[in-house]
């Protein structure tokens, strides 16, 4: 694409269309942009548009498109074409920083993100001047430019907070510190001075405080991995200023908005984070400053109001106290009973209250409420911070703290009892307090794993939780119902099983509650209870114990999906999946209605898939329905195909990318249920599965390979007779996969199925070419994974066509090639093969080469006979060689960038492990002994003399053991 006005105009029109709400206009425009994004100059056209377009909406749209383009294409992946040409890369890096700094804030943010994506790949090696270019802008004095630099630096350096330590990372951080720490410190001091100069100028203060927030965030990132020498030397400057900013209050920076945190709150929150980082990681160096920070943060907590805008500040301030109170040498600060009482009374209890804002979120923004409350993304809420502080205090003062709170809990419950409909929030706070007191250690998978001995959880459950859940109306006091259900979920390991069984019908009942939070929690609690393990590792709750509730459970779960706000509720769908898995054949009577509902749901969500977890559990539930029903009645597979194929066809025709890998997995499962034939409906689809476009998407490869394997297993002869013209297409897929380091093992899966199942004559003409392709790949890039797959393949070939056929095909490619493969690949590398079935295939293949290949006995190949036998005994007896050469260690198979949907394996569509030599050979060691016996009968004396002169003694002992076990001897 040239950088021409005509192209700019075309691009503008298509970008406009991508904003159209009508999918008929929007989708083709998106497809067009996708089709041209590989062209040279495309990214430069976008940058030109966002700089020069007259329409703001186009500028913003171009900036977002550009950022997403960079996200998908900048990383260069081994074995894959470079998606952005080198000249475009150079031009982007040369222009993007000045362009970002001169753009309005909305666009600046997008470009800043793009720079950090490029930086992650190219900085520092391929973009050495980025830092200098940024630091030089600090001198400009223009805070719009300075904030642009700070924002970019923040997005570049924040990854230091969660990267693993490595020499590469240290080198990069050192480089950044050398160039950045001093200018940042000078900018910090200068900005603070400007704040006092402009103390009465509201608009100047806003810009300056935005800078201070970014500077404080950069401080956190640069100090996270270790305490840099520079910051240790300049701690006085930073900490004194941080402390004075914490105590600062400027009326001009206060906002009227009760919801949105202002600049002052955001800055103080970040400073609390920075102080907590130092208190936790560098406590020795930070000790002189700690008492004044504790005082300042304590005062901050006692004087800050309950408005939502202070939530982040209060939670970070409490988290600071929590991190200090659990360090042994700060223990003395909290020892006094009055201090503890004061913390409990003034900080913890007030911040555990259920506020009007929480109530609003519970009712109107339930998805966000659930995410925070259930999934632990409540990291910045007051309640979570107060709960963490309780846990921190309990580390050293469990007795006194439990004592103080027990009094609070009792008085709160008494208040509630006086007038439940008015005082229900008191009970909510009491439950929350008990939960935070009782839980010492918790995991997502198991709930509470360690509890406070001083709290009687079962008694509290029976007296205060069950009555709420037993009340006649499921819609009364929804917050307390949610609390009660959550209590069951959290303490499921502490509450006795009989109480859990009493709770199950109550939970099933609450699936009908109107409140989204309540019916979601009920579904989630059931799902968690169904995964609990009993003493013998079986599920704690059995299908038999669930028998009286099956109909009610299934009815209410599916009904819950029709409640407003829950049509794609992932918790409900996960509970459906888990119920099927637990109940097994008990669900068969309900399958006709269940599969109809699942199919309707699938059709509805395929129009616009937006909830990946929901979709995944839906497909898992479909697989479970098929498995459970067809296990009892294999004939039922036809009715599933009838129900599902219409929807599947629509998904494939509309190219619903997110669903295609799932559809292939379900189809494999269905096809594998057929015994020995392929129904015509599948054969009609077969040619389409070989289309190159399907194989372009990484996420499609594993399920497509499995589906083709199912075709080969069930109907190789049909393919050979009715679709012989498609065999080159099948081999074309193999050729494409084998060329990629990431997918070569998938190519071998396909090739092994072709060799094992296709009639020999149908692939005769292609065999030599297959081997030539494999040798080319071996020469170009020989990885451990490839070698392992190659070894399994040649041995499978040997099992299927005979050892002589293997020797002949090798030697027809190049004379003496067979000997080279034995010597250079099979003998030295066979130890690397892993997996029971794979080892067995190799053992049977090598046994055939040793005992059924005449050239091994009377040509120059004979010298390899003993080393090969020794390698085989090694495969049986030595531990697997799992060493991987260093340079291969970091090949990431899954880590392909881009917006293609990654492949998600369906657990319940799992493929049974297939053993191609299972029928023929049960024990490969005995098989070796029997085969050697047969060979020695054919040429008496030869085998024994070779063994006695050349085989090492240890191997010989093992071999004698095999012969004894097989009750045979050598002649």
N, C-alpha and C positions, 0 to 999 in steps of 0.2 A: 504494500500500500504506500503510495507516495504521500509526502507531506503537502497535499494540495488543498485548495479551498473546497474543491468538489468533495473530497473525502471528508473534510471537516464537516461539511454540510450534511453528508449522508450519515455520519456518525451522530451528529446532533439529533437528526430525525429519529434514528433508532433508539438513542438514549431516552428521548421523550416517550417513545412507545413503551419502554420497559417500565415506565411509571404508571401506565394505564391500568386501571382496576380490572378491565375486561381481559380475561385470559386469552381470548381469541386474538387480541392485538398484542398482549404482553409476551406470550410464549414464543411466537415466531421471532419477535425482536430479540429476545434473549438467545434463541437458537442462532440467529444471525451473528450476534456479537461473539458467541462461542465459536462459530465457524471461522471468524476472521482473526481471532486473537493470536493465532500462530503466525500471522503475517508480520514481516519486518515493518518497523515504524508504527505499529498499532499503539504501543504504550506512549510513543512520543506524540501521536495525534491526541491521545487523551490528555496529556500534560499541556499541550497547546490549547486545547479547549478550556481546561480549567483555568488557564491563565488569561485567555483572550475573549472567551464567550461573553456576550452582552447580557445573557440571561443567568441570573443567580442560580436558578434551579438546575440548569445544565452544568454549571460549575461544580455544584455540590454532587450531582449525579456522576459526573466524570471523575471526581476525586474518589468517590466510594468505589466506582467500577475499577479505577486504577489500583486502589489498595487491594481489592479482592483478586485482581489479575496477578499482582505481585505475590499475594499469599499462595495462589495456586501454582504459579509457574517459576518463581525465582530459584527455588532449590534445584540443583542439578542432581539427578538420580542416576546412579550407575546403571548401565545397560539400557537407559531410556534416552530418547533424543532430547537435546537441550532445547527447551521450549522458547527461550528468548535469545535472539542472536547477539553475538558479542558486541557489535557496534551499538545496539540498543542499550545493552547493559552499561556500556561506558557513558553513553549520552545521558542515561537516567541518573547515574551517580554524579555526573558533572553538574546537572541542573537542579536536582531535587531539593538540596538544602536551601539555596537562595530562593527558590520558588516557594518552598514551605514558609520561609521567614517573611516573605512579602504578601502572603495570602491572608484573607480574613480568618478569624479563629476557627470557624466551623470546618473550613477546608484544611487549615493548618493541622488540626487534629488528625484528619485522615492521612495526610502526607507524612506526619510525624510517625504514625503507625507503620506506614509503608517503609519509612527509613529504618525503623527498628527491625522489620522483617528482613530487609536487605542486610542490615547490620549483623543480624544473627548468623547469616551465612557468610558474609564477606568481611566483616570487621574482626580483627584488625588486618589480617594478611592482605586481602584483596581491596581494602579501602583504607589505606594507612593515613590519608590526609583528612579523614572525617573529623577526628577530634580537634585537630588544629583549626580546621574551618569553623568548628562550633565555638571553641574557646575564644577565637579572635573576635567573635560577635559580642562577647561580654563588654568589649570596650566601646560598643556603639552608643551606650547610654540610652538607647531606645528600648523601653521595657516590653513593647510588643515583640520586638525581635528577641530580646533576652528570654522572655517567657517561652517563645517558640523553641529556643535552644534547650532551655531547662526541661520542657515537656518531652522533647526528643530524647535528651539524655536519660530522663526518667524511664521512658519506654525501652531504651537500650539496656540500661543497667539493672532494671528491676529483676531480671532473670537471675542475678547473683543471689537473690534471696532463696532460690530453691534449686540451684544447680548443685550437683555432687562435687565434692572437692576433687580437683585434678591439677596436674602441673600446668596443663593448657589454660585452665581457668585462672590459676594464680598468676601466670604470666600476663594474661589479658588484664586482670584487675590491677596488677602492678603498673602496667603501661597506662591504664586509665588514671590511676592515682597520681603518677608522675606528672601527667599533663593537666589533670583536672582538679586535684585537691586544693592546691594553693589558689588558683583563680576562683574556685567555688567559695573558699573561706573569705577571700577579699570581697567577693560579691555579697556574701552574707553580711559582713561588717558594714559595707557601704549601704546596703539596703536598709539595715537597722538605723543607720544615721539618717538616711532619707526619711524614714518613718517619723523620727522625732522632728525633723525640719518641716515635714508636711502634716504634722499631727492634726491640723484643722482643715485639711483639704480632703474631703470624702472621696472624690474620684481618684486622686493620686494614691490614697491609702489602699483602695481596692486593688489597683494594679500591683502595688508593692507587696501587699499581703498575699496575692496570688503567687508572686515570686517566692516569698518566704515559705509557703506551703510546699512548693516544688523543691526548694533547697532542702527543707527538712526531710522530704521523701528520699532525695538523693543521698543525704547523710545516712539514712537507714540502709539503703541498698549497698553503699560503699563500705559500711561498717559491719555488714551482716556476717560475712564469711569468717573474718578475723579482725582483731583491732589493729588497724594500720598505724604504723609508727607516726606518720604525719598527724593523724587525729589524736593520738595519745599526747604528742607534744603540744597540740593546740586545744586540748580538752577544756582548759580554762575559758578560752574565747567562746567555744561552742556552748558549754554548759551554763556559763554565766548568762549568756544571751537567751538561751532556751528558758532558763529559770525566770528571767525578767519578762519574757513573752507570756509565760504561763500565768503570771500575776497581773498582766496588763489588762486594762479594761477601757476601751475607747468607745464612747457613746456613738461616734460616727459609724462604727463598724457593727453596731447592733442592728438586727433586722426585725421587722414586724412579723415576718412569716413564722408561723409556729411549726411548720413541717420541715422546711428546708434548712439544713445547717448553713450558717453564715461562714465567712472567711475566718473569723476569729475562732469559731468552734473547730473548724477543720484543722487550723494550725495547731491549736492546743491538743487536739486528738493525736496528731502526728507526733507532737513533742512527748506526749505520754508514752506512745509506742517506742520512741527513741530511748526514753529513760528506762523503759521496761527491758529493752534489748541490752542496754549497758548493765542494768541491775542483774540480769540473768547470766549474761555471758562474760562480762568483764568486771565482776563485782569488786575485785581487789582494787583496780584502778579507779573505779567509780565511787568507792567508799566515802571519800571526803565530801562528795556532792550529795550523797543519798539522803541524809536527814532533811536537808532543805527541800528536796523534791517531794519527800513523803509529806512534809508539812504543807507545801503548796498544793499538792494534789488532794490531800485531805480537805483543805479549805475549799478547794474547787468543788469537791463532791457535796460538801455540806451546804454550799451556797447556790448550787445550780438547780434550776426548776425542773418540773416534770414534763416540759414540752418535748415533742418528738425531735425537734431540731437539735436538742442536746444529747440524743441517744448515743451517737458514736463517741462523743467526748466522754460521757459518763461511763460507757462500757469500757473504753480504753483506759480511763483513770482507774476503774475498779480492777481491770486486768493487771494494771501496774501494781496495785496493792497485793493482788493475788500472787503475782510472780515474786514479790518481795517476801511475803509472809511464809512461803514454803521453803525459803533458803535458811539452812541452820543458823548462819551467823547474823541473820537479822531478827532471829526469834525473840531476842530481848525487847524489841520495839513493841511487841504485841502481848507480852506476858501478863501484864496487869489486867485483873478481872474487869476494872472499869473501862479500860481501852477496848476489851473484847465486847463488853455490853454496848459501849458507844458505837462500835463498828456495826454490830448487829442491828442496833436500833436506828442509827442515822443513815447507814449506807445500804445494808442488805435488805431489810424488810421494806423500806420505801420503794426500792427498785425491783421488788418482786411483785408489786401490785399490778393487777390487770387493768390497764388504763383504757380510757375511751378510744384511743387510737388503736389499741390492740383489739378491742371489740369490733371496731370498724373493719379492721383487716380480716378478722375472723368471719365476718358476715359478707363483706364485699370483695375481698381480695384473697379468697381462701387458698388459691394455688400458692401464692407467695407465703401465706401463713403456714401452710403445710410444709413447704420447702424449708422454712426456717425451723419449724418446731420438730419435724420428723427427721430431716436429712442433715441437721446440724449446720445449715448455712446461717444459723442465728448467731454467728460468731460475734457480730457487732451489736447484739441486743443487750439491754440492761439486765433482763432476766438471766440470760446465759452467763453474763459477767458476774452477777451476784452469786449464781450457782457455783461458778468456778472459785469465787472467793471463799464460799462456805467450804468447798473441798480443800482449798489451800489451808484454811485455818484448822480444819479437822486433822491435818497431818500432825500437828504438834499439840493441839488443844481440843481433841475430839470430845472428851468428857465435858469440860466447861461449856463448849459451844452447843453440844447436844442439849445440855441442861437449860441454857438460856433460851434456845429455840423451842424446846418442848413447852415452856410456858407460853410463848407466842402462839404456837399451834393450837393449844387448848383454848386460849382466849378467843382466837379467830373462829374456831368451830362453835364455841358458845354463842358468839355474835350471830353466826349463821343460823343456829338453831332457833334463836329468838324470832327471826323473821326471814325465812329463806328467800322469798321473792325479792326482797330489798337487799339483803346482805350476802347474796350468793358469791360475790367477789372475795369475801373473807375466806370462804371455803376453798375457792380456787387457789388463793395465796397459800393457804395451809397445806394443800396437796403438793403444791410446787416446793414448799419448804421441806416437807417430809422427803420428797423425791431427791432434792439436792443434798439433804443430810444423809440419806441412806445410801446413795450411790457413790462408791469409791472408785470403781473402775467399770468401764462400759465399752462394749463393742457393738457396731451396727448389726453384726451377725447374731450375737448371743444375748443382747440386752445387757443387764447388769451382771458382771462376773464377780464382783466383790462388794459386799454390803457392810454397812455400819452395824456392828453387833448390838448397839444400844437402842436400835429402833425395831419394834415388833411389826414387821411388814404384813404378816398374815392377819393379825388382829386389826390393823388399820384397814386392810382390804375388806374384811368381813363387816366391820362396823361402819365404815364411812364411804367405801367405794361401791360395794354391791347394792346397797339400798338405792343409790341413784340409777343404777343400770336396771334394777328390777321394777322401777316405777312404771305405771301403766302406759304413760305416753312417752313415745321416743323423742318427741320434739320439744319437751319441756327442759329448760336450763341446758341448752346445747353445749355451753362451755364446760359445765361440770361433767356432762356425758363424755365429752372429748377427753377431759382430764382423767376420768375413770378408765376409759378404754386405753389411754396411753399408759396408765399405771399398770394395767395387766400386761401390756406389751413390754414395758421396761423391766418389771420384776417377775417376768414369766419363769425365771429360774429359781426364784425364792419362794413363790407362792406354790403350795402343794398341788399335785396333779388333780386331786378331787375338786379343788376350787376352780381349777382351769376348766374342768369338764362342766361344772355348773355354769361357767361363764360363756361357754360356746353358744348355747341357744340364745343367750342375751345379746351376744355380738351379732349373731345372724339376724336377730330382730332389729338391731340398730342399722343394718344395711338399708333399712327403709326410711331412715331419718331424712328430713328435708335438708338439713344443714350439710353442705358439702364436706366440711371438716369431719363431722360425726360419721357419716357413712364411709368416708375414705379411711378414717382411723379404724373403723370396724373391720373393713376389708383387710387393711394392713395387719391388724392384730391377728385375725384368723390365719392369714398367710404365714406370719411369724410362728404361731402356735403349731401349724402343720409341719414346720421344718424342724421342730425340736426333736432331739434324739433321746431315746430311753437308754436303759442300762445295756442292752445287747446291741446297741447301734441301730436298732430299728427305730421308726418314728415313735415318739412318746405317745402320741394319740393315734389309735389304730383305726383302720377302715371300719372294723366291727363296732367300735365305740361311736363312730359317726353315723352308723346305719339309720338311727331314728331321725336324723336331721338332713339326710341327703337332698330330699326333694325341696325342702324349705331353703336350704343353702343355695342350691343351683338357681331356684326361682328368684330369690332375693338378690343374688349377685347379678344376674342378667337384668333384673328390674332396675338395679342401682345404676346400670349404664344408661337407662332412659331418663334418669333424674336430671333436672336442669343443671348444667355446669359440669356434668360428669360423663358426657358421651364418649370422651376418650381418656378416661381416668386410668392411669397406668397401674395404680394400686389395686383397683377392682379387677383389671385384666390379669394382674399377677396372681391375685387370690383365686381367680377362675382356673388358671394354669395349675397352681399348687393343689387346688381341690381335686382336679382331675387326677393329678399324679398320686395323691394320697388314696383316693377312693377306688381307683382302677375299675374293675368290672362292675362295681356298684353304679357307675354312671351310664352303662349301656342302655338301659330302658329310656334314658332321657336324650340319647344322642340325636335322634331325628330332629327334635326341636332345637337342641343346642347347636347343631351344625348349621341349621337354617339361620339362626341368630348370628353365629360367627361369620357366615358367608355374607349376610346383609351388611354387617359391620365392616367387613373387609372391603366390600364394594363402595361403601360410603367413604371410608377414610382414604381409599386409593385415589379419590378425586383430588385430594390435597394432603398428602401425608405430612403431619407436622409434629407427631409425638413419637420419636424413635423407640422409646421403651414400651409404650403401649403397643406399637406395631409388632415389636419383637415377641411380647408375651402372647399376642393374639395368634401369631403363627405357631408358637410353641403349643398353644391350646389346640389348634387345628391338628398338629402332628400327634398330640396325645390322643385326641378323639379317634384318629385313624388307627394308631397302634393298638389301643385298648380294644377297639371294636374288632379289628381284623385278626387279632390274636385269638379271639373267641370264635370269629366267623370269617374266614379268609374271603368268602364270596362277597362280603360287604364292600370290598374295595371299589366295585363298580358304582355303587350308589354314592360313594364319596367323589369319584371322578365326575359323576353326573352333576353333583352339587357344586363342585369347585371349578370345573373347567371353563365354564362361561366367564366367571370373574377373572380367572387366570389369563384367558385369551385377551380380555379387555386390558388387563395390566400390561401384557406383552405388546399389544398393538399401540397402546398410548405411551409406551416406553416410560413407565413409572419406575425411574431408576432405583429408588429406595427399596422397591418391593421385588424387583426381578431376582436378586440372589435368593430371596426367601421362596419365591415361586419354584425356582429350580430345585431347591432342597425338598419341598413338599412333593414335587413331581417325582423326584428320585425315590422318595419313601414309597409312594403309590406304585411306581413301576416295579420296585423290588418286591412288592407284595404279590405280583403276578408270578406264576410258576415258570413256565417255559416258553412263553410267547409274548410278542409285543402287540397290544391292540392297535388297530389301524389309526386310532386318534393320535397315538404317540408317533407313529411312522410319518404321519402328515407333517408333524412338527420338526422331524429330524433334520431336514435340509436347512431349516432356519437357524438351528443351533450352531451351524458351522460358519455363519456369517461373521466376517472379520470384525465388524463394528461391535458385536457383543463382547468380543475378546479384548477390546481396547480398554474396558473398564476393569481395574484390578479386582474390585469386589465381586465381579461375576465369575472369576476364574475357578476358585475351588468348587462352588456348587455346580458349575457347568461341567467340569471334569467329572465330578461324581455322577452327574446325570448321564453323560456319555458312557461312563463305565456301566451304569445300570442298563443302558441300551445294549451294550456289548454282552453283558452277562445274560440278559434275558432273550436276546434275539439276534445273535451274531449271524446265524444262518439266513434270517430274513434280510438283514442288511446286505449280506453277500449276494443273495439272489435278487432282491427287489431294489436295492439301492447301491449296486456295485460302483456306479459312477460317483458316489459320494465318498468312496474310500480315499481318493487323493485329497479331498477336503479335510477328512479326518486326520490324515497324516500332515496336512498343512498346519493344522492346529498344533499338532505335536512339535512341528518344526519351529513354530513361533515360540512356544513355551520353553523349548529346550535352549533357545538362544538367550534366555534371561536368567541371571543368577537367582533372582527372587522366585521365579516360577518353574525352574527346571524340574523340581521334584514332581510337580503336577503333570509335566510332560511325560515323565516316566510312568506315573500312575496310568495315564491313558495308553501309553505304548504297551505296558505290561498286560493291560486288559485286551488290547488288540491281539497280542501274541498268544495269550491264553485262550481266548474265545473264538477268534475268527477262523474259519476253515483255512487250512494252510494254503490251498491253491489260490485263495482270493488275495493273499498278500505276497505271494511268491515274487512277483515282478518288482515289488518295492523294497524287498529285504535288504539288498546290497546298499541301496541308497540310504536306508535308515542307519546302517552301521557307519557309512561314510560321514553322515551328518554328526553322529556321536563322536567320531574321531576328530572331526574339525573342531568341535567344541572343546574336546580334551586338550587339543593343541593350543587353542586360543586362551581358555581360562579354566584351569583345573582346580576346582574347589573340593573340599572334603565332602560336602553335601552331594556334589555331582558324582564323585567317585563311588560313594556308598550306593547311590541309586543305580549307577552304571553296573556295579558288581551284581546287584540283585537282578537287574535286567538280563545280563549275559547268562547268569545261572538259570533263570527262568526259561530263557530261550533254549538252553541246553536240556532242561527237563522236558520241554515241550517237543523239540525237534530232534533231540539226540546229540551226543557229544561230537559225533563225526560231522554232523551238519554244521556245528559251531566252528570246528576246526577248518572245515572246507570254506565256509564263508569268509573267515578271517584271511585265510591264505589266498583266496581269490582276489581280495582287495590288494594285497601285496604279499609276495612270497615271504614265508617265515614270520608273518605277522602274528600267528597264533602263539608262537613261542615268546614273542615280545610282550604280548598281553599277559601271558602267564607270569613271566619273569618280572615285568615292570609294574604290573597293576594287581593281578589277583594275589600272588604270593605275598608281596609286602603290605598290601592294604586291606586284606580280608578281615583283619582283626577290628577294623573300624565299623564293620556292619553292626547295626543295633536293631533290636526288636526281635521277638521270638520267631515270628513267621518269616521275616527277612533272613534270619540266620539259618532257618531250616531250608529255605529255598537254596541258599548258597551251599549248604552242606550236601544236599541231594545233587545239585549241579556239579560240584567238584567231585563227588563220588563217581558220577557218570564219566567225567573226564578221565579220572584215574582208572576206571575199570571197563569202560565201554568205548574207548577210543584207541583203535589199533596203533595209530602213529605214536602214541605215548609210550608204546612198548618197544618199537623197533625203528626209530629214526633218531635224529639229533635231539628230538624233544624228550627222549628217555631221561636225560640228565636232570630234567625238571620234575620227574615223577616223585622222588623222595621229598624235595623241598615243598612240593604241592601237598603231599600227604601230611607233612609236618605242619604246614599252615592250617590244614583242615583240623588236625588234632588241637592246634592252638585255638582255633575258632570255638571248638567244643569246651576247652578246659581253661584257657587263659581269660583274665578279666578283659572286658571290652576296652579298646583303645579309644578314649574319647578326647584325645588332644586335638586342638584345632590350631592351625598356624596363626600367629599373631595378627597378620594383616587381614585375616578373614573374620577375626573375632567380632568386628564391629559392623559387619554387613547387616543392616537392619532389613528384615524381610517385610515387615508390616509397615515400615515407616515411609510409605510413599506419600508425598504431599498431594495436595489437590482436593477438590471438593467432591471427588468421586466417593460414592458411599462405600465405606470399607465393608469387607465381608463379615457378616455376623453369623457365627455358627449356631444353628438351632440344636440345643441339647437333645431335644426329644425327636429329632430327625436323624439321630446318630446312625452311622452305618456299622453293621456288625463286621468284626474283623474277619477277613476272608483268607483261607489257607489253601492256595492252589495245589499244594502237594499233600494235603491232608488225607485224601482218599488212598493215595499210593504208599505214603511212608508215615508210619506212626512215630517210630523212634529213629532219628537219623544216625545215631551211633551204631545201633544194631544193623541198620541198613548198610552202613559202610562195611561192617564185619561180613555180612552175607555177600555183599558184592565182591569183596576181596577173595572170599572163599571160592566164589564162582570163577573169578579170573584165574585163581591159582589152579583150579581144576582144568581150565583150558590150556594153561601153559605151566605145567608142574615145575617146581624148583625155582622158577624165575623170581616170583614175588618174595619168597623166603630169603633168597640170597641177597636181593636188593635191600631188604629190611635189615638183615643182620649186619651188612657192611656199612650202611650209611645212616640209618635212622637213629636219632639220639636216644639215650637210654630211657629218659623220662617219658618221651613220646611212645616209645616201644612198650613201656609198662601200661600206659593208658590203653594202647591198642590191644594188648593181651586181655585187658579187662573187658573190652568190647567183644572180643572173640568168645570169651568165656560166657558172657551174658547172652550171646546169640547161639551158644552151644555149637560153634563150628570151629574148624581148624584149617590151617593153610597147608597146602601140599607142596 
